[in-house]
Amino acid sequence: MKNLLTALFPLALLIVFSGCSTSSDDFATVRGRIIDDVSGRPVSGAAVVISSPAELSDNFTSTDTTGAYIFGDLDISTPTDITLQVSKNGYNTFSTSTTLIPSQEVVIDVELELETTTGGGGTGGGGTDDEDDIIVEGEPGIPAAIVLNSVTNTEINIRQTGGIVNSRFSFSVQDSSGRAMDANSPTTVNFRILNGPGGGEAVVPSQAITNNEGNAITSLFSGDSAGVVRIEAFIEREDGARIASSPVIISVSGGFPSPDHFFVAPENRNLEGFGFISQELEYNVVASVGDKFGNPVREGTAVDFRSLNAGIIRGSAQTNANGFASVAFYPNGSRPDGHPNGIGFFTVRAHTFDENNNDLETDELILFTTREANITFAGNTFDVPANGAANVSFSVTDLNGYPMAAGTRITVEASTFLSVTGDAAVTLGDFFTGGAGITDFTVSISDVDEDNSNVTAASVTVTVTTPSGNETISTLGGTRAKVRNRNN
């Protein structure tokens, strides 16, 4: 049959090669992105493998949520021809070759084609009328090729997680003319795992005899470890020849939550929220849930959330493909007290179950600070001398004496003809305790008017703006002696 392999596995529509950037060592790099050829969206979880040469064939990975993949530190000493293979359930398998040079970086971006359905007259392309495939009649000869017919899942979960834990494969055994083995020519096909995470994954059965259509069927069952599994089907003929398929790549992911990889936290821990209610001021509290190998748990793993003694939090969420579960959290008018760390402190807790159905809990300490600020100047006034400057120091805390909430802006302005330098525009980070640049600030005030030397009134104004937009303003009065006109 003409172009049989091309018909079975149509290639992607677009391949982009670039690179030739020189690295600082002798290792080469291959990286890129995999996207859907129709929507242009990234394809996550696609298995990517360097299928040849043999010395690089243990390099395999899967794409992240942006569709990106990378093979770094490929140890080659001479120009080497490599073959890159990409597969994903629901898409046609893609394969391409290029020459890799030591110290070179090559970018291979791929647009994967959606898997086509089989029509009445052909394989992979639907059997259009203008195809001129040559059909060879007669009894099949000796086996010459093993062709992958189908894979039910290219992504499966770690066993006993409640997700899909096996994938079924169908291979067709054909002679050199593309004729499938029949009832009169049964063939034994062997299956083996070339590479895997080593968590007890298995191919069952490991050997099968072709049926009347020349197909041999087996299944991969996951173990207790996440990773990429490569499976090969092969025949050992009586004449000593070995016929093998291209490796099939399956991604195993999604183990049970592990206490060593279970954490919860908001984006910041010092939050504006003491003593007021707000539906608009919404904080995200995120639990990160990994298995014992640090891989994301199975997508859809349930996580419960609680806030102890403060705020309103949504009760539960399910993990996404990256192992994150997120809920909304709001100030509810509470004034948390009684915590060992002091007034304003409280705990947010996340809860789930491990592989033995034991409770897992993880806590995070959070501080609710007031939206009103307490601004205190170090002195009662200031005086800017002629041809000089004066320092003005001040402190800013919430009403309970803590640093203001993360994201609070502190700005300092002076009256006409005065310039301000130093801590004149500060955005606070996430702090529980004070210090320089957190609760304690200093600005330098100097005169910029050279018209005359009369002493006039002056002022410095500090404005504190919280993330919700609430402002606290305080002004310090003083005097300034204008700079003498240097022309007099």
C-alpha positions as CSV (number, residue, x, y, z in Angstrom):
1,M,0.0,0.0,0.0
2,K,1.5,3.3,-1.1
3,N,2.7,5.6,1.8
4,L,1.3,3.2,4.4
5,L,3.1,4.7,7.3
6,T,2.3,8.2,6.2
7,A,-1.3,7.4,6.0
8,L,-1.2,5.8,9.5
9,F,0.6,8.7,11.1
10,P,0.0,12.1,9.4
11,L,2.6,14.6,10.3
12,A,2.0,18.0,11.9
13,L,1.3,21.0,9.6
14,L,4.1,23.2,10.8
15,I,7.6,22.6,12.2
16,V,9.8,25.6,13.2
17,F,13.5,25.1,13.5
18,S,15.7,27.8,15.0
19,G,18.7,28.2,17.3
20,C,22.4,27.9,16.8
21,S,23.0,29.8,20.0
22,T,26.3,28.8,21.6
23,S,26.3,27.5,25.2
24,S,29.1,27.7,27.6
25,D,29.7,23.9,27.6
26,D,29.8,20.9,25.2
27,F,26.2,19.9,25.7
28,A,23.4,20.5,23.2
29,T,19.8,21.5,23.9
30,V,16.5,20.8,22.1
31,R,13.4,22.7,23.2
32,G,10.2,23.9,21.9
33,R,6.4,24.2,22.2
34,I,3.6,21.8,21.1
35,I,0.3,23.5,20.1
36,D,-3.0,22.4,18.5
37,D,-2.8,23.0,14.8
38,V,-6.5,24.3,14.7
39,S,-6.9,26.3,17.9
40,G,-3.3,27.3,18.4
41,R,-3.6,26.4,22.1
42,P,-0.8,24.7,24.0
43,V,-1.0,20.9,24.2
44,S,-0.1,19.9,27.8
45,G,0.8,16.4,28.8
46,A,2.1,15.5,25.3
47,A,4.9,12.8,25.5
48,V,8.1,13.9,23.7
49,V,11.0,11.5,23.2
50,I,14.2,11.4,21.3
51,S,13.7,8.0,19.7
52,S,17.1,7.8,18.0
53,P,20.0,7.4,18.1
54,A,20.1,4.7,20.6
55,E,22.5,6.5,22.9
56,L,20.0,9.3,23.4
57,S,16.9,7.2,23.4
58,D,16.5,7.4,27.2
59,N,15.7,11.1,26.9
60,F,11.9,11.6,27.2
61,T,9.7,14.2,28.8
62,S,6.2,15.6,28.6
63,T,4.9,19.2,27.9
64,D,3.9,21.5,30.7
65,T,0.7,23.7,30.8
66,T,2.2,26.1,28.3
67,G,3.0,23.3,25.8
68,A,6.7,23.7,26.4
69,Y,9.3,20.9,26.6
70,I,13.1,20.8,26.9
71,F,16.0,18.3,26.6
72,G,19.0,19.9,28.1
73,D,22.6,18.7,28.5
74,L,22.5,16.3,25.5
75,D,26.0,14.9,25.6
76,I,27.3,14.7,22.0
77,S,30.8,15.2,20.7
78,T,30.1,15.2,16.9
79,P,27.2,16.3,14.7
80,T,24.4,13.8,15.4
81,D,21.2,13.0,13.6
82,I,18.3,12.8,16.0
83,T,14.7,11.8,15.6
84,L,12.1,13.6,17.8
85,Q,8.7,11.9,18.4
86,V,5.6,13.6,19.9
87,S,2.4,11.8,20.9
88,K,-0.8,12.7,22.7
89,N,-4.1,10.9,23.0
90,G,-6.5,12.3,20.3
91,Y,-3.7,13.6,18.0
92,N,-1.7,12.0,15.3
93,T,1.8,10.9,16.3
94,F,4.4,13.3,15.0
95,S,8.0,12.5,14.1
96,T,10.8,14.6,12.6
97,S,14.6,14.4,12.3
98,T,17.3,17.0,12.4
99,T,21.1,17.2,12.9
100,L,22.3,18.3,16.3
101,I,25.7,20.0,16.7
102,P,27.6,20.1,20.0
103,S,27.0,23.3,22.0
104,Q,24.1,24.1,19.9
105,E,20.5,24.9,20.9
106,V,17.8,23.8,18.5
107,V,14.1,24.9,18.8
108,I,11.5,22.6,17.4
109,D,8.0,23.9,17.6
110,V,5.2,21.5,16.5
111,E,1.6,21.9,15.5
112,L,-0.1,18.6,16.3
113,E,-2.9,17.5,14.0
114,L,-6.1,16.1,15.6
115,E,-6.5,12.4,15.0
116,T,-8.5,11.6,11.9
117,T,-11.2,9.0,11.7
118,T,-11.1,5.9,9.5
119,G,-13.4,6.1,6.5
120,G,-14.8,3.4,4.3
121,G,-11.8,3.1,2.0
122,G,-8.6,4.0,3.8
123,T,-6.6,4.4,7.0
124,G,-6.1,7.8,8.6
125,G,-7.3,9.9,5.8
126,G,-10.9,8.8,5.3
127,G,-10.4,7.1,1.9
128,T,-10.9,9.9,-0.6
129,D,-11.8,9.1,-4.1
130,D,-8.6,10.4,-5.6
131,E,-6.3,8.1,-3.6
132,D,-4.6,5.5,-5.7
133,D,-3.5,3.1,-2.9
134,I,-2.4,-0.2,-4.3
135,I,-4.0,-3.2,-2.5
136,V,-2.0,-6.4,-2.7
137,E,-4.2,-9.5,-2.8
138,G,-3.4,-13.1,-1.6
139,E,-2.2,-14.8,1.5
140,P,0.2,-12.8,3.7
141,G,3.8,-13.7,3.7
142,I,6.2,-13.7,6.7
143,P,5.9,-10.8,9.3
144,A,7.8,-7.7,8.2
145,A,6.3,-4.9,10.2
146,I,4.4,-4.1,13.4
147,V,2.1,-1.1,13.1
148,L,0.3,0.6,16.0
149,N,-3.5,0.7,15.4
150,S,-4.7,2.4,18.5
151,V,-4.0,3.5,22.1
152,T,-6.9,4.2,24.4
153,N,-5.0,6.6,26.7
154,T,-1.6,8.3,26.4
155,E,-2.0,9.7,29.9
156,I,-2.9,7.4,32.9
157,N,-2.9,7.8,36.7
158,I,-0.9,6.1,39.4
159,R,-2.8,3.0,40.6
160,Q,-5.5,3.2,43.3
161,T,-5.9,6.9,42.9
162,G,-9.4,6.6,41.4
163,G,-8.4,7.8,37.9
164,I,-7.7,5.8,34.7
165,V,-4.8,3.4,35.5
166,N,-4.4,1.4,32.3
167,S,-4.1,2.0,28.6
168,R,-5.0,-0.6,25.9
169,F,-2.9,-1.0,22.7
170,S,-3.7,-2.7,19.4
171,F,-0.8,-3.6,17.0
172,S,-1.2,-4.9,13.5
173,V,1.4,-7.4,12.2
174,Q,1.9,-7.1,8.4
175,D,4.1,-8.6,5.7
176,S,6.3,-6.6,3.4
177,S,3.4,-5.8,1.1
178,G,1.2,-4.4,3.9
179,R,-1.0,-7.5,4.2
180,A,-2.1,-8.3,7.8
181,M,-1.6,-11.7,9.2
182,D,-4.8,-13.9,9.1
183,A,-6.2,-17.0,10.8
184,N,-3.8,-19.2,8.8
185,S,-0.7,-17.2,9.9
186,P,-0.9,-16.5,13.6
187,T,2.1,-14.6,15.0
188,T,3.4,-14.3,18.5
189,V,4.0,-10.7,19.5
190,N,6.1,-9.8,22.6
191,F,5.7,-6.6,24.6
192,R,8.2,-5.0,26.9
193,I,8.7,-1.7,28.8
194,L,11.8,0.0,27.5
195,N,11.9,2.8,30.1
196,G,9.7,3.8,33.0
197,P,9.6,5.3,36.5
198,G,10.1,1.8,38.1
199,G,7.1,1.9,40.3
200,G,5.7,-1.5,39.4
201,E,4.1,-0.6,36.1
202,A,3.5,-3.7,33.9
203,V,2.4,-4.8,30.4
204,V,-0.3,-7.5,30.6
205,P,-0.1,-9.8,28.8
206,S,3.5,-9.6,27.9
207,Q,2.9,-11.9,24.9
208,A,-0.1,-12.2,22.6
209,I,-1.0,-14.1,19.4
210,T,-2.5,-12.2,16.5
211,N,-6.2,-12.7,15.9
212,N,-8.0,-13.3,12.5
213,E,-7.4,-9.6,11.5
214,G,-3.7,-9.8,12.4
215,N,-4.0,-7.7,15.5
216,A,-2.3,-8.3,18.8
217,I,-3.6,-6.6,21.9
218,T,-2.1,-5.8,25.3
219,S,-2.5,-3.2,28.1
220,L,-0.2,-1.1,30.3
221,F,-1.0,-0.9,34.0
222,S,0.5,1.9,36.1
223,G,2.4,1.4,39.3
224,D,2.9,3.7,42.3
225,S,5.3,6.2,40.6
226,A,4.8,9.0,38.1
227,G,6.8,9.3,35.0
228,V,7.0,8.5,31.3
229,V,6.7,4.8,30.1
230,R,8.0,3.7,26.7
231,I,6.6,0.4,25.4
232,E,7.8,-1.7,22.5
233,A,6.1,-4.5,20.6
234,F,8.4,-7.0,18.8
235,I,8.5,-10.3,17.0
236,E,11.4,-12.7,16.9
237,R,11.2,-14.7,13.7
238,E,12.4,-18.2,13.3
239,D,15.1,-17.0,10.9
240,G,16.6,-14.9,13.7
241,A,15.2,-11.5,12.4
242,R,13.8,-9.2,15.0
243,I,10.8,-7.0,14.0
244,A,10.0,-4.1,16.3
245,S,7.5,-1.2,16.5
246,S,8.4,2.4,17.2
247,P,8.1,2.9,21.0
248,V,4.7,4.0,22.3
249,I,4.9,6.7,25.0
250,I,2.5,6.9,27.9
251,S,2.6,9.4,30.7
252,V,1.8,8.2,34.2
253,S,0.9,10.9,36.7
254,G,-1.3,11.8,39.7
255,G,-0.3,10.0,42.9
256,F,-1.8,10.3,46.3
257,P,-1.2,13.4,48.5
258,S,2.0,13.2,50.6
259,P,2.5,15.2,53.8
260,D,5.9,16.2,52.6
261,H,4.4,17.9,49.5
262,F,1.2,19.4,50.9
263,F,1.2,23.2,51.7
264,V,-1.3,26.0,51.9
265,A,-0.9,29.8,51.7
266,P,-2.4,33.0,50.3
267,E,-0.3,35.1,47.9
268,N,0.6,37.3,50.9
269,R,0.2,36.5,54.6
270,N,-0.2,40.1,55.9
271,L,-3.7,40.9,54.7
272,E,-5.9,44.0,55.1
273,G,-8.9,42.6,56.9
274,F,-9.0,43.4,60.7
275,G,-12.5,44.6,61.8
276,F,-14.2,45.2,58.5
277,I,-16.3,43.4,55.9
278,S,-15.6,43.3,52.2
279,Q,-17.0,41.3,49.3
280,E,-14.7,43.2,46.9
281,L,-11.5,42.5,48.7
282,E,-10.9,38.9,47.7
283,Y,-7.8,36.9,48.5
284,N,-6.9,33.6,46.9
285,V,-5.8,30.8,49.3
286,V,-4.0,28.0,47.4
287,A,-3.1,24.5,48.4
288,S,-0.3,22.8,46.5
289,V,-0.7,19.0,46.6
290,G,2.1,16.6,45.5
291,D,2.7,12.9,45.8
292,K,5.6,11.3,47.5
293,F,7.8,11.9,44.4
294,G,6.9,15.6,44.3
295,N,4.7,15.1,41.2
296,P,1.3,16.7,41.0
297,V,-1.5,14.6,42.5
298,R,-4.3,13.3,40.2
299,E,-6.3,16.2,38.7
300,G,-9.6,16.5,40.7
301,T,-8.2,15.5,44.1
302,A,-10.5,17.2,46.7
303,V,-9.0,19.6,49.2
304,D,-11.0,21.1,52.1
305,F,-10.2,24.5,53.5
306,R,-10.9,26.1,56.9
307,S,-10.1,29.5,58.5
308,L,-9.7,29.3,62.2
309,N,-11.1,32.4,64.0
310,A,-11.2,34.9,61.2
311,G,-12.5,35.6,57.7
312,I,-14.8,33.7,55.3
313,I,-13.3,31.0,53.1
314,R,-14.9,28.8,50.5
315,G,-15.0,25.3,51.8
316,S,-13.4,23.1,49.1
317,A,-11.8,22.9,45.7
318,Q,-10.3,20.3,43.4
319,T,-6.7,20.2,42.2
320,N,-5.9,21.2,38.6
321,A,-3.4,19.4,36.4
322,N,-0.5,21.1,38.2
323,G,-1.7,20.0,41.7
324,F,-3.1,23.3,42.8
325,A,-6.5,23.9,44.5
326,S,-7.6,27.5,45.0
327,V,-10.4,29.1,47.0
328,A,-11.6,32.6,47.7
329,F,-11.1,34.2,51.1
330,Y,-12.8,37.5,52.4
331,P,-12.6,39.8,55.4
332,N,-15.8,39.2,57.4
333,G,-15.6,41.8,60.2
334,S,-13.7,39.6,62.6
335,R,-11.1,40.9,65.0
336,P,-9.0,37.7,65.7
337,D,-7.6,37.6,69.2
338,G,-6.2,35.0,71.5
339,H,-3.6,33.6,69.1
340,P,-0.1,33.0,70.7
341,N,1.4,35.3,68.1
342,G,-0.9,38.2,69.2
343,I,-4.0,40.1,68.2
344,G,-4.8,39.9,64.4
345,F,-3.1,36.5,63.9
346,F,-5.1,33.3,62.9
347,T,-4.6,30.1,61.0
348,V,-5.8,28.8,57.6
349,R,-5.9,25.1,57.2
350,A,-6.1,22.7,54.2
351,H,-7.2,19.1,54.5
352,T,-7.1,16.0,52.3
353,F,-6.3,12.2,52.5
354,D,-3.2,10.2,51.8
355,E,-3.0,6.8,50.1
356,N,-4.0,5.0,53.3
357,N,-7.0,7.2,53.7
358,N,-5.3,9.0,56.6
359,D,-6.1,12.6,57.3
360,L,-3.5,15.1,56.0
361,E,-3.6,18.7,57.3
362,T,-1.4,21.7,56.7
363,D,-1.6,25.1,58.3
364,E,-0.5,28.7,57.4
365,L,-0.2,31.6,59.8
366,I,-2.0,34.8,58.6
367,L,-2.2,38.3,60.0
368,F,-5.2,40.6,59.6
369,T,-4.2,44.3,59.8
370,T,-6.4,47.3,60.0
371,R,-7.2,49.5,57.0
372,E,-6.5,52.6,59.0
373,A,-2.9,53.5,59.6
374,N,-1.2,55.1,62.6
375,I,1.3,57.7,61.3
376,T,3.8,59.1,63.9
377,F,6.4,61.8,63.3
378,A,9.7,61.7,65.2
379,G,9.5,65.4,66.1
380,N,6.9,68.2,66.4
381,T,8.3,70.3,63.6
382,F,11.2,70.6,61.1
383,D,13.3,73.5,59.9
384,V,15.0,73.6,56.5
385,P,18.0,76.0,56.7
386,A,19.3,78.2,53.9
387,N,21.4,76.2,51.5
388,G,20.6,73.0,53.5
389,A,18.2,70.2,54.1
390,A,16.3,68.7,57.0
391,N,15.5,65.0,57.7
392,V,12.0,64.1,58.7
393,S,11.5,60.6,60.3
394,F,8.2,58.9,60.8
395,S,6.7,55.5,61.5
396,V,3.6,53.8,59.9
397,T,1.8,50.9,61.5
398,D,-1.7,49.5,61.6
399,L,-3.8,50.3,64.7
400,N,-2.4,47.2,66.4
401,G,1.2,48.1,65.9
402,Y,2.0,45.8,63.0
403,P,3.3,46.6,59.5
404,M,0.5,47.6,57.1
405,A,-0.8,45.0,54.7
406,A,1.3,43.8,51.8
407,G,0.8,46.1,48.8
408,T,0.2,49.2,50.9
409,R,1.6,52.4,49.3
410,I,3.3,55.1,51.4
411,T,4.0,58.5,49.7
412,V,5.5,61.7,51.0
413,E,4.9,65.2,49.5
414,A,6.2,68.6,50.7
415,S,4.8,72.1,50.2
416,T,5.8,74.4,47.4
417,F,9.5,74.9,46.6
418,L,10.6,71.9,48.6
419,S,12.0,68.7,47.2
420,V,11.6,65.3,48.9
421,T,14.1,62.4,48.6
422,G,14.6,59.1,50.5
423,D,11.6,57.0,51.5
424,A,9.2,59.2,49.5
425,A,7.4,56.4,47.6
426,V,7.3,52.9,49.2
427,T,5.2,49.9,48.4
428,L,5.3,47.5,51.3
429,G,6.1,43.8,51.0
430,D,4.7,41.0,53.1
431,F,5.9,41.4,56.7
432,F,4.8,40.5,60.2
433,T,7.5,42.6,62.1
434,G,8.6,46.1,61.6
435,G,11.9,47.8,60.8
436,A,13.6,50.2,58.5
437,G,11.7,50.5,55.2
438,I,8.8,48.5,56.8
439,T,7.5,50.6,59.6
440,D,10.3,53.2,60.0
441,F,11.0,55.8,57.3
442,T,13.1,58.9,56.7
443,V,12.9,61.6,54.0
444,S,15.2,64.5,53.3
445,I,13.6,67.9,52.7
446,S,15.5,70.7,50.8
447,D,14.6,74.1,49.4
448,V,14.7,74.5,45.6
449,D,13.7,78.2,45.4
450,E,16.5,80.8,44.9
451,D,14.4,84.0,44.7
452,N,15.0,85.3,48.2
453,S,16.0,84.3,51.7
454,N,12.8,85.0,53.6
455,V,11.8,82.3,56.2
456,T,8.4,80.9,55.3
457,A,6.1,78.1,56.6
458,A,6.5,74.6,55.2
459,S,4.8,71.3,55.5
460,V,5.3,67.5,54.8
461,T,2.4,65.2,54.1
462,V,2.4,61.4,54.5
463,T,-0.3,59.4,52.7
464,V,-0.9,55.7,53.4
465,T,-3.0,53.9,50.8
466,T,-4.1,50.3,51.5
467,P,-4.8,47.7,48.8
468,S,-8.5,48.4,49.1
469,G,-7.9,52.1,48.4
470,N,-8.4,53.4,52.0
471,E,-6.3,56.5,52.8
472,T,-4.8,57.8,56.0
473,I,-3.2,61.2,55.8
474,S,-1.0,63.1,58.3
475,T,0.8,66.4,57.9
476,L,3.8,67.8,59.8
477,G,4.4,71.6,59.8
478,G,7.8,73.4,59.8
479,T,9.8,76.3,58.3
480,R,12.2,76.8,55.5
481,A,14.8,79.4,54.8
482,K,15.0,80.1,51.1
483,V,18.4,79.8,49.4
484,R,20.1,83.1,48.9
485,N,20.2,84.3,45.3
486,R,23.7,83.5,44.2
487,N,23.8,86.5,41.9
488,N,23.5,89.0,44.8
